[in-house]
């Protein structure tokens, strides 16, 4: 802090020019012609005389700039998060659900698969998992049609074919909207 520097006092509405300095004690002259002594740590050096309005405006502009930068960072994180959301996979092949199918009829197998799908969907909704892939296989399309009928009963979900490169044509992905009231 040099003699002639324009300063403001922390936590007080006082400003002025430095007229004397001895150690850490700084004497300033206010615009009213008063001389006041302060510890150097209580003062902030300002490049030129500025009004309170200008200072407030500078602070607001800085906050807006900082907020804009923060928003950009959040958007980058959200974009990464959306791409990396974990997907819950439910394999509905009957061999994955029961040990033996030797004495089961096709409608019994279908009921087990649909009960499993509904139970897993309810679990995903309760645990706020947004994406679930139901792997049903290609077959004749009976399970797929039954799953679509199940999914239509829910207002807070949408469904579509899952990633072809990963699952082929035998999977359906469900997206669960979390904040539906």
N, C-alpha and C positions, 0 to 999 in steps of 0.2 A: 504494500500500500504506500503510495507516494503522495507528497504534498501536491495538492491541486486535483487529486482523484475525486471523482463523484461517487458517493457511497449512500447506501440506505442502511437503516438499523433493523436488525432482525427483530421480529415480534413487536415492533413499534412503528408508528407512522411518522418517522423522522428521516430526513434526508439532508444531504449537504455536501460541502467540499472539505477535504482534509486540509487543515491549516497548520497542524503541528503533530509531530509523532515523537514519542519518547518511550523506547522499549515496546511494550504491547499496548500502551495507552495512546489512543488517537484522539485528537481534538478536531471537531468538525464545526464548520459555520453553517447554520441553517439558512434557508432563503429569507427568514425573518431577521437575520443578523445576530442570532443567539449563538454562543459558543458552548459546546457540550463535549464532555469526555466520555469515551467508551473503550472497552477492551477490544482489541483488533478482531477477536473471534466473533464479536457481536455485529460486525459490519460486513456488507457485501459490496464489492467494487462493481460499479456499473460503468459501461463505456461512455455514456453521455447522459445528460439530464433527460429523463423520461417521466411522463405523467403516470399517475396510478392507473388511469384508463389504458395507457399503452402497455403497462406491465401486466395488467389483467388480460389484455388482449393477447400478449405474447404467451402467457401461461395457457390460455384457452387454445391458441393455435398449436402449442406444443402438445397439449393433451389430445387434441384432435389428431395430430400427426402420429403420436404414440399409439392412440387407439386404432388408427387405420393400420399401422404396422402390426399391432396385436391381432387385428381381424384377419390380416393376410396370413399370419402364422397359424391361427386357428383354422382357417380354411384349408391350408396345406395339410394340417394334421387330420382334419375331417376327411379330406380326400383320400389320404393314405388309409385312414381307418375304414372308410367305406369299401375300399378295394380289398382290405385284409380282414373283413368281418368273418369270424369263424362260421362255418356252415355245419349244421347238424345233419348227419347222414343217417337215414333209416333204411336198412336193407330189408325189403319185404319178401324176398325169395323165401318160400316156405321152408326150405332146408336150413335157413338161418334162424327160423323161429321155433321149430320143433325138431325133436330127435328123429322120430319115425313117422312116415306118412303112409306106411303100407296099408293100413286099414281105414284110412280117411277118405271121405268122398270130396269131390271138388268144391262143393258149397261149404263144407266144414273148413277146408283150407282157406277159402276166400274170406269166411267170417273171421278166422284167426288173423289173417293179414289186415283186414279192415279194422278190427279191434286194436291191433298193434298200431296201425297208422293213427287212429283217433287218439289213443292213449299218448303217443309220442307228440302229436300235435298239441294236445292239451298241456303236456309237460313243457313244450317250447313256449307256449303262450304264458304259462305261469312263471317260467324262468326268464322271460323277456328275450328269448333267442329270436332274432329277426328272420333268419333264413334256414329253411329245412329242405333237404333234398330227399325225396322218397324214391328209392330205387325199386322199380317194380318189374323190370324186364319188358321185352317186347311182346312175346306170346300172341294171343288172340285179341288182346286189348280189353278183356273183361275186368281185370283188376284196375287198369288205368281208368276206365269209365266209372267204376265204382268209387275210386278215389276222387275223381272230379265231382261226383255227386256229393261226397262227403265234404269237400272243400267249399262247395257252393252254400253249405249251411252256415258258414261263418262270414260275418260282415267285415271283419277286420283283416282278411287275408286276400291275397291275389296269388294265382298260380300260373305257371308257364313251363315250357319244356326246359329242362336243366341243360347245362353246358354240354353241347354235343361232343366236343373233343374229349371231354372227361368221361361222360356217361353213355354216349351214344344216344339212341332214341328211347332207351328204357328207363328214363327217370324224369320226375316232375319236381320242379323247385317251387316252394311256397315261400312267399314273403309276408311276414306278419307285421301289420301296422301297430305300433306300440301305444300311441297316445290317442286312440279312438275312444270317444265318450258316448 
